[in-house]
């Protein structure tokens, strides 16, 4: 885990800076959390051994892999751009 964090830190920082530039109205802490959610969703999709065609018995109308990628992109961009609630910091002790 620490190795991955060290290796991924420059990319994560670059992505976060790009998001802050593109979405300046969203607090950096919220963007960092959303970026983590996005990376998790992308990682899960790439790592999954289950292909959409294998789910046809459970979900007869499952999407093709190309459609899944398109939907993932749509899902992630909508989530990154969503309205952010104000951040309420706990009162100091």
C-alpha positions in Angstrom: 0.0 0.0 0.0 2.7 2.5 0.9 4.6 1.7 -2.3 1.4 2.4 -4.3 0.9 5.7 -2.4 4.4 6.8 -3.1 4.2 5.9 -6.8 0.8 7.4 -7.3 1.2 10.6 -5.3 2.6 12.7 -8.2 -0.2 11.7 -10.5 -2.9 12.2 -7.8 -1.5 15.6 -7.0 -1.5 16.6 -10.7 -5.1 15.3 -11.1 -6.2 17.2 -8.0 -4.5 20.4 -9.3 -6.3 20.1 -12.6 -9.6 19.5 -10.9 -9.1 22.5 -8.6 -8.4 24.6 -11.7 -11.5 23.3 -13.6 -13.8 23.3 -10.6 -12.7 26.3 -8.4 -16.1 26.5 -6.6 -15.6 23.1 -5.0 -13.5 22.9 -1.9 -10.1 21.1 -2.3 -11.0 18.6 0.4 -14.2 17.7 -1.4 -12.4 17.3 -4.7 -9.8 15.1 -3.1 -12.5 12.8 -1.7 -14.3 12.7 -5.1 -11.0 11.9 -6.8 -10.6 9.0 -4.5 -14.1 7.8 -5.2 -13.4 8.1 -9.0 -10.2 6.2 -8.8 -11.9 3.5 -6.8 -14.7 3.1 -9.3 -12.2 3.0 -12.2 -9.9 0.5 -10.4 -12.9 -1.8 -9.6 -14.0 -1.7 -13.2 -10.5 -2.5 -14.5 -9.8 -5.2 -12.0 -13.2 -6.9 -12.1 -13.0 -10.4 -13.6 -16.8 -10.2 -14.4 -17.5 -9.0 -17.8 -20.9 -7.5 -18.6 -21.7 -10.5 -20.9 -21.2 -12.8 -17.9 -24.0 -11.0 -16.0 -26.6 -11.6 -18.7 -28.3 -14.3 -16.6 -28.7 -11.8 -13.7 -29.2 -8.6 -15.7 -30.5 -9.6 -19.1 -30.1 -6.1 -20.4 -26.5 -5.6 -19.4 -24.3 -3.1 -21.3 -21.4 -3.9 -23.5 -17.9 -3.2 -22.2 -17.8 -0.1 -24.5 -21.1 1.1 -23.1 -19.9 0.5 -19.5 -16.9 2.7 -20.1 -19.1 5.4 -21.5 -21.4 5.2 -18.5 -18.5 5.2 -16.1 -17.2 8.4 -17.7 -20.6 10.0 -17.5 -21.0 8.8 -13.9 -17.6 10.1 -12.8 -17.8 13.5 -14.5 -21.3 14.1 -13.0 -20.0 13.2 -9.6 -16.9 15.4 -9.8 -19.0 18.4 -11.0 -21.9 17.9 -8.4 -22.8 20.7 -6.0 -20.8 20.6 -2.8 -22.3 21.2 0.5 -20.5 23.7 2.8 -17.8 22.1 4.9 -18.4 22.5 8.6 -15.2 22.2 10.6 -15.4 20.9 14.2 -14.9 23.5 16.8 -11.5 23.5 18.4 -11.2 22.0 21.9 
